[in-house]
Amino acid sequence: MRGLVQRVVRASVAALDGDGVDRVGEIGPGLCVLVGATHDDDGSVAVKLAEKVWFLRVLADDDGVMNRSLADRFEAGLPAEVLVVSQFTLYADTAKGRRPSWIDAARPEHAEPLVDSLVARLSELGATVATGRFRTEMRVEIVNDGPVTLMLEVSAS
């Protein structure tokens, strides 16, 4: 699994449907994680990625240094907010030609339970988690803080 993590001032996601735009997830300061799954990912990989996000030290301490994690915020009694949005395009292959190949991206029926497992684990750890809506077109608004953006990748091995 891949997670593109951004430290944010705020972030939100809206799902587009026949009736217009429905805001389905929103957070204040925290992390926005765009998540992609591939074919051989399983539940253990989703848990590993959730824990990596939870303990990732990219939040500012009292001196403004990236030295705190969501776990640290939670332990201090502060909000530990995460917006998780599924994004199969993280597995785009652009090595040949001009059109990306999506062959490495997991099918929705495989990816959706993995994203759900990641969200569940983050919630178990103490995060306040907002999400997008799977299998819909979405609009994501991100106000990046820093800017801080990191690509995380975990696998079963």
Number of C-alpha atoms within 10 A of each C-alpha: 26 22 25 20 22 25 24 24 16 20 23 22 24 21 19 16 11 5 6 8 14 14 15 15 20 22 23 17 18 26 32 34 25 21 27 26 31 21 13 12 18 18 15 15 22 28 20 18 22 24 16 17 24 22 13 18 17 22 22 14 14 8 7 9 11 14 14 17 22 26 21 18 18 17 12 10 9 11 18 26 25 32 29 28 25 24 22 20 16 20 20 15 15 11 9 8 8 7 10 13 15 16 12 17 21 19 14 14 9 16 25 18 14 25 25 17 19 24 23 17 19 25 17 10 15 18 22 17 19 20 22 24 19 16 12 11 13 21 15 18 13 19 16 18 16 13 9 14 17 12 13 16 16 18 16 12 4
